[in-house]
Amino acid sequence: MEVTAKELRSKPGQIIEQASRGTEVVITIHGKKLAKLIPYSKGTKQIDASMDQDLLFGMWKDRETTETVDNYVRRIRRRRIF
């Protein structure tokens, strides 16, 4: 099913209901495919509950200089003294 961004703004409930029934919804803007709305149970990865929630992820996940996300963000937001 394809919907435009305008339809998504005007009828979000109906479109989400279609996706919850198993229909993949492609969202278009000016005829170009922009995004896909898929049912949650179909297209998601299962996250292991034993994973530490405090670990960095993404491109810095293997970096050893950052111990936790909170400490890293706190350190980079600290005021700089010149």
TORNU-729066 format. One record per residue: z, x, y of N, C-alpha, C, O, CB in turn; chain. Coordinates in nm, 4 decimals. Glycine has a CB too. Layout:
BEGIN
{atom {Z X Y} {Z X Y} {Z X Y} {Z X Y} {Z X Y} A}
...
***
This chain:
BEGIN
{atom {0.0000 0.0842 -0.1168} {0.0000 0.0000 0.0000} {0.0000 0.0891 0.1237} {0.0761 0.1857 0.1305} {0.1214 -0.0960 -0.0005} A}
{atom {-0.0834 0.0580 0.2198} {-0.0885 0.1320 0.3456} {-0.0437 0.0417 0.4592} {-0.0843 -0.0743 0.4669} {-0.2310 0.1866 0.3723} A}
{atom {0.0400 0.0949 0.5473} {0.0829 0.0224 0.6663} {0.0694 0.1148 0.7859} {0.0745 0.2371 0.7728} {0.2292 -0.0295 0.6517} A}
{atom {0.0524 0.0549 0.9016} {0.0451 0.1337 1.0239} {0.1855 0.1514 1.0797} {0.2793 0.0825 1.0394} {-0.0480 0.0665 1.1285} A}
{atom {0.1982 0.2448 1.1726} {0.3281 0.2674 1.2358} {0.3733 0.1430 1.3122} {0.4927 0.1140 1.3198} {0.3216 0.3888 1.3305} A}
{atom {0.2786 0.0708 1.3679} {0.3114 -0.0529 1.4403} {0.3709 -0.1566 1.3451} {0.4688 -0.2231 1.3790} {0.1855 -0.1103 1.5099} A}
{atom {0.3119 -0.1707 1.2259} {0.3647 -0.2639 1.1261} {0.5035 -0.2210 1.0806} {0.5901 -0.3048 1.0554} {0.2699 -0.2734 1.0054} A}
{atom {0.5241 -0.0904 1.0702} {0.6548 -0.0398 1.0292} {0.7613 -0.0749 1.1322} {0.8747 -0.1060 1.0958} {0.6494 0.1117 1.0083} A}
{atom {0.7262 -0.0701 1.2600} {0.8205 -0.1077 1.3655} {0.8460 -0.2587 1.3687} {0.9579 -0.3021 1.3958} {0.7682 -0.0613 1.5011} A}
{atom {0.7431 -0.3382 1.3412} {0.7589 -0.4832 1.3532} {0.8150 -0.5495 1.2270} {0.8796 -0.6538 1.2367} {0.6263 -0.5453 1.3869} A}
{atom {0.7916 -0.4912 1.1092} {0.8384 -0.5524 0.9843} {0.9066 -0.4507 0.8929} {0.8650 -0.4358 0.7780} {0.7215 -0.6176 0.9107} A}
{atom {1.0094 -0.3804 0.9397} {1.0693 -0.2766 0.8552} {1.1338 -0.3319 0.7285} {1.1275 -0.2684 0.6232} {1.1724 -0.2003 0.9341} A}
{atom {1.1952 -0.4484 0.7374} {1.2622 -0.5062 0.6207} {1.1671 -0.5375 0.5073} {1.1969 -0.5093 0.3912} {1.3349 -0.6311 0.6599} A}
{atom {1.0532 -0.5955 0.5399} {0.9548 -0.6305 0.4373} {0.8965 -0.5054 0.3721} {0.8740 -0.5025 0.2511} {0.8424 -0.7155 0.4979} A}
{atom {0.8723 -0.4030 0.4524} {0.8132 -0.2799 0.3991} {0.9128 -0.2078 0.3090} {0.8754 -0.1576 0.2030} {0.7679 -0.1870 0.5139} A}
{atom {1.0379 -0.2022 0.3498} {1.1405 -0.1389 0.2658} {1.1599 -0.2184 0.1375} {1.1826 -0.1600 0.0316} {1.2744 -0.1271 0.3422} A}
{atom {1.1515 -0.3490 0.1455} {1.1630 -0.4322 0.0259} {1.0502 -0.4019 -0.0729} {1.0734 -0.3955 -0.1937} {1.1615 -0.5811 0.0642} A}
{atom {0.9287 -0.3834 -0.0220} {0.8157 -0.3477 -0.1085} {0.8410 -0.2134 -0.1772} {0.8138 -0.1981 -0.2962} {0.6844 -0.3421 -0.0268} A}
{atom {0.8932 -0.1167 -0.1019} {0.9223 0.0148 -0.1604} {1.0318 0.0048 -0.2651} {1.0264 0.0740 -0.3668} {0.9632 0.1144 -0.0513} A}
{atom {1.1310 -0.0800 -0.2422} {1.2394 -0.0939 -0.3394} {1.1918 -0.1574 -0.4693} {1.2539 -0.1387 -0.5739} {1.3521 -0.1764 -0.2803} A}
{atom {1.0827 -0.2318 -0.4636} {1.0247 -0.2925 -0.5844} {0.9401 -0.1941 -0.6639} {0.8947 -0.2264 -0.7737} {0.9401 -0.4129 -0.5468} A}
{atom {0.9183 -0.0743 -0.6100} {0.8429 0.0271 -0.6827} {0.7084 0.0602 -0.6226} {0.6372 0.1455 -0.6756} {0.8233 -0.0165 -0.8214} A}
{atom {0.6712 -0.0043 -0.5138} {0.5430 0.0209 -0.4498} {0.5543 0.1414 -0.3571} {0.6466 0.1492 -0.2760} {0.4954 -0.1034 -0.3720} A}
{atom {0.4606 0.2353 -0.3688} {0.4569 0.3474 -0.2760} {0.3859 0.3012 -0.1492} {0.2755 0.2471 -0.1552} {0.3854 0.4716 -0.3392} A}
{atom {0.4495 0.3227 -0.0353} {0.3968 0.2779 0.0927} {0.3540 0.4004 0.1729} {0.4349 0.4894 0.1989} {0.5024 0.1936 0.1708} A}
{atom {0.2277 0.4049 0.2118} {0.1755 0.5145 0.2939} {0.1716 0.4655 0.4381} {0.1154 0.3600 0.4675} {0.0324 0.5611 0.2452} A}
{atom {0.2323 0.5439 0.5282} {0.2384 0.5077 0.6698} {0.1307 0.5865 0.7433} {0.1210 0.7085 0.7298} {0.3806 0.5360 0.7305} A}
{atom {0.0501 0.5149 0.8210} {-0.0606 0.5788 0.8923} {-0.0445 0.5609 1.0433} {0.0146 0.4641 1.0913} {-0.1958 0.5206 0.8456} A}
{atom {-0.0993 0.6580 1.1158} {-0.1085 0.6489 1.2614} {-0.2516 0.6836 1.2975} {-0.3005 0.7912 1.2634} {-0.0051 0.7443 1.3340} A}
{atom {-0.3183 0.5932 1.3662} {-0.4588 0.6099 1.4052} {-0.5469 0.6414 1.2840} {-0.6408 0.7204 1.2941} {-0.4720 0.7217 1.5100} A}
{atom {-0.5170 0.5804 1.1711} {-0.5967 0.5967 1.0510} {-0.5665 0.7213 0.9699} {-0.6233 0.7392 0.8622} {-0.7379 0.5974 1.0873} A}
{atom {-0.4781 0.8083 1.0188} {-0.4424 0.9304 0.9457} {-0.3114 0.9090 0.8716} {-0.2150 0.8562 0.9271} {-0.4310 1.0517 1.0420} A}
{atom {-0.3091 0.9504 0.7460} {-0.1884 0.9364 0.6655} {-0.0822 1.0325 0.7180} {-0.1058 1.1526 0.7311} {-0.2180 0.9632 0.5151} A}
{atom {0.0353 0.9769 0.7479} {0.1419 1.0566 0.8072} {0.2603 1.0759 0.7136} {0.3156 1.1855 0.7053} {0.1886 0.9923 0.9345} A}
{atom {0.2994 0.9707 0.6435} {0.4180 0.9780 0.5585} {0.4037 0.8822 0.4418} {0.3196 0.7923 0.4417} {0.5455 0.9463 0.6388} A}
{atom {0.4897 0.9048 0.3411} {0.4911 0.8173 0.2238} {0.6336 0.7716 0.1990} {0.7253 0.8535 0.1934} {0.4333 0.8895 0.0983} A}
{atom {0.6523 0.6433 0.1844} {0.7813 0.5837 0.1532} {0.7791 0.5482 0.0053} {0.6992 0.4655 -0.0386} {0.8110 0.4575 0.2429} A}
{atom {0.8673 0.6115 -0.0709} {0.8701 0.5889 -0.2155} {1.0076 0.5393 -0.2563} {1.1055 0.5627 -0.1854} {0.8338 0.7182 -0.2927} A}
{atom {1.0164 0.4713 -0.3692} {1.1466 0.4240 -0.4161} {1.2405 0.5417 -0.4406} {1.1974 0.6477 -0.4861} {1.1308 0.3406 -0.5448} A}
{atom {1.3669 0.5234 -0.4109} {1.4657 0.6302 -0.4229} {1.4778 0.6819 -0.5654} {1.4822 0.8032 -0.5856} {1.6004 0.5818 -0.3750} A}
{atom {1.4831 0.5962 -0.6621} {1.5041 0.6391 -0.8001} {1.3827 0.7092 -0.8594} {1.3968 0.7845 -0.9557} {1.5402 0.5207 -0.8853} A}
{atom {1.2637 0.6864 -0.8044} {1.1426 0.7453 -0.8613} {1.1187 0.8891 -0.8178} {1.0888 0.9745 -0.9012} {1.0242 0.6624 -0.8238} A}
{atom {1.1312 0.9168 -0.6900} {1.0851 1.0444 -0.6398} {1.1912 1.1403 -0.5922} {1.1595 1.2314 -0.5156} {0.9943 1.0211 -0.5323} A}
{atom {1.3161 1.1248 -0.6336} {1.4207 1.2140 -0.5863} {1.4693 1.3045 -0.6973} {1.4626 1.2702 -0.8153} {1.5364 1.1348 -0.5293} A}
{atom {1.5174 1.4182 -0.6582} {1.5779 1.5100 -0.7543} {1.7244 1.4745 -0.7693} {1.7886 1.4318 -0.6734} {1.5610 1.6580 -0.7099} A}
{atom {1.7764 1.4918 -0.8870} {1.9180 1.4687 -0.9088} {1.9944 1.5932 -0.8663} {1.9620 1.7039 -0.9093} {1.9469 1.4330 -1.0571} A}
{atom {2.0955 1.5757 -0.7824} {2.1745 1.6877 -0.7327} {2.2932 1.7068 -0.8250} {2.3633 1.6116 -0.8593} {2.2210 1.6641 -0.5859} A}
{atom {2.3144 1.8310 -0.8646} {2.4259 1.8637 -0.9517} {2.5560 1.8507 -0.8738} {2.5718 1.9144 -0.7697} {2.4106 2.0060 -1.0101} A}
{atom {2.6487 1.7700 -0.9218} {2.7745 1.7453 -0.8513} {2.8636 1.8679 -0.8496} {2.9530 1.8775 -0.7655} {2.8484 1.6295 -0.9148} A}
{atom {2.8416 1.9614 -0.9400} {2.9263 2.0800 -0.9449} {2.8877 2.1840 -0.8403} {2.9581 2.2837 -0.8241} {2.9200 2.1417 -1.0822} A}
{atom {2.7765 2.1625 -0.7686} {2.7355 2.2580 -0.6662} {2.8336 2.2549 -0.5510} {2.8848 2.1492 -0.5141} {2.5931 2.2278 -0.6164} A}
{atom {2.8595 2.3719 -0.4946} {2.9487 2.3812 -0.3792} {2.8765 2.3260 -0.2574} {2.7659 2.3702 -0.2263} {2.9947 2.5282 -0.3547} A}
{atom {2.9361 2.2314 -0.1888} {2.8736 2.1685 -0.0736} {2.8725 2.2596 0.0477} {2.8066 2.2289 0.1470} {2.9442 2.0400 -0.0400} A}
{atom {2.9438 2.3706 0.0420} {2.9574 2.4587 0.1557} {2.8548 2.5722 0.1556} {2.8556 2.6555 0.2462} {3.0958 2.5155 0.1586} A}
{atom {2.7683 2.5766 0.0577} {2.6709 2.6847 0.0498} {2.5555 2.6612 0.1449} {2.5162 2.5472 0.1695} {2.6191 2.6994 -0.0920} A}
{atom {2.5012 2.7697 0.1985} {2.3805 2.7589 0.2785} {2.2639 2.7256 0.1886} {2.2662 2.7555 0.0692} {2.3538 2.8884 0.3566} A}
{atom {2.1630 2.6646 0.2448} {2.0460 2.6314 0.1665} {1.9232 2.6623 0.2493} {1.9339 2.6946 0.3676} {2.0478 2.4834 0.1221} A}
{atom {1.8079 2.6526 0.1881} {1.6842 2.6792 0.2589} {1.6475 2.8253 0.2557} {1.6719 2.8944 0.1568} {1.6946 2.6328 0.4005} A}
{atom {1.5886 2.8726 0.3646} {1.5369 3.0088 0.3634} {1.6468 3.1148 0.3672} {1.6172 3.2314 0.3411} {1.4443 3.0285 0.4797} A}
{atom {1.7726 3.0805 0.3986} {1.8809 3.1780 0.4036} {1.9768 3.1640 0.2864} {2.0875 3.2174 0.2920} {1.9567 3.1641 0.5330} A}
{atom {1.9382 3.0948 0.1816} {2.0323 3.0691 0.0731} {2.0746 3.1952 -0.0015} {2.1828 3.1979 -0.0601} {1.9720 2.9721 -0.0236} A}
{atom {1.9918 3.3000 -0.0008} {2.0263 3.4231 -0.0712} {2.0903 3.5277 0.0189} {2.1219 3.6375 -0.0270} {1.9037 3.4808 -0.1350} A}
{atom {2.1096 3.4961 0.1440} {2.1660 3.5901 0.2404} {2.3146 3.6092 0.2129} {2.3887 3.5116 0.2007} {2.1435 3.5406 0.3852} A}
{atom {2.3583 3.7341 0.2032} {2.4970 3.7630 0.1681} {2.5888 3.7746 0.2894} {2.7109 3.7756 0.2736} {2.5033 3.8900 0.0886} A}
{atom {2.5331 3.7834 0.4098} {2.6162 3.8032 0.5289} {2.6815 3.6757 0.5776} {2.7736 3.6826 0.6590} {2.5340 3.8617 0.6396} A}
{atom {2.6387 3.5613 0.5323} {2.6987 3.4350 0.5741} {2.7800 3.3783 0.4593} {2.7275 3.3505 0.3515} {2.5906 3.3340 0.6199} A}
{atom {2.9097 3.3614 0.4846} {2.9960 3.3145 0.3772} {2.9973 3.1629 0.3630} {2.9866 3.1121 0.2514} {3.1354 3.3635 0.3997} A}
{atom {3.0101 3.0899 0.4722} {3.0046 2.9442 0.4671} {2.9245 2.8933 0.5857} {2.9071 2.9637 0.6852} {3.1470 2.8829 0.4665} A}
{atom {2.8767 2.7721 0.5744} {2.7988 2.7116 0.6817} {2.8848 2.6941 0.8063} {2.8413 2.7265 0.9168} {2.7410 2.5764 0.6370} A}
{atom {3.0067 2.6428 0.7891} {3.0946 2.6187 0.9032} {3.1253 2.7464 0.9807} {3.1181 2.7480 1.1036} {3.2239 2.5552 0.8562} A}
{atom {3.1594 2.8531 0.9094} {3.1896 2.9793 0.9772} {3.0666 3.0357 1.0475} {3.0776 3.0900 1.1575} {3.2438 3.0814 0.8774} A}
{atom {2.9521 3.0237 0.9862} {2.8299 3.0763 1.0476} {2.7964 3.0006 1.1765} {2.7660 3.0620 1.2788} {2.7120 3.0674 0.9486} A}
{atom {2.8020 2.8685 1.1712} {2.7709 2.7885 1.2901} {2.8740 2.8137 1.3993} {2.8384 2.8243 1.5167} {2.7659 2.6381 1.2550} A}
{atom {3.0000 2.8233 1.3626} {3.1054 2.8515 1.4606} {3.0814 2.9865 1.5289} {3.1025 3.0009 1.6493} {3.2440 2.8502 1.3926} A}
{atom {3.0371 3.0845 1.4504} {3.0132 3.2187 1.5049} {2.8935 3.2193 1.6001} {2.8993 3.2843 1.7045} {2.9901 3.3194 1.3909} A}
{atom {2.7856 3.1487 1.5669} {2.6691 3.1530 1.6553} {2.6871 3.0656 1.7787} {2.6151 3.0835 1.8770} {2.5451 3.1097 1.5800} A}
{atom {2.7811 2.9717 1.7762} {2.8070 2.8877 1.8935} {2.9122 2.9468 1.9876} {2.9355 2.8946 2.0966} {2.8514 2.7504 1.8489} A}
{atom {2.9744 3.0549 1.9447} {3.0771 3.1181 2.0265} {3.0174 3.1684 2.1587} {2.9020 3.2111 2.1635} {3.1429 3.2344 1.9494} A}
{atom {3.0973 3.1626 2.2651} {3.0523 3.2145 2.3941} {3.0269 3.3629 2.3865} {3.1018 3.4375 2.3234} {3.1543 3.1849 2.5027} A}
{atom {2.9215 3.4042 2.4509} {2.8918 3.5478 2.4559} {2.9602 3.6072 2.5792} {2.9593 3.5474 2.6868} {2.7365 3.5739 2.4596} A}
{atom {3.0175 3.7214 2.5626} {3.0838 3.7907 2.6740} {2.9984 3.9117 2.7090} {2.9685 3.9950 2.6234} {3.2319 3.8337 2.6371} A}
{atom {2.9597 3.9203 2.8351} {2.8760 4.0304 2.8800} {2.9561 4.1380 2.9455} {2.9002 4.2386 2.9893} {2.7712 3.9818 2.9739} A}
***
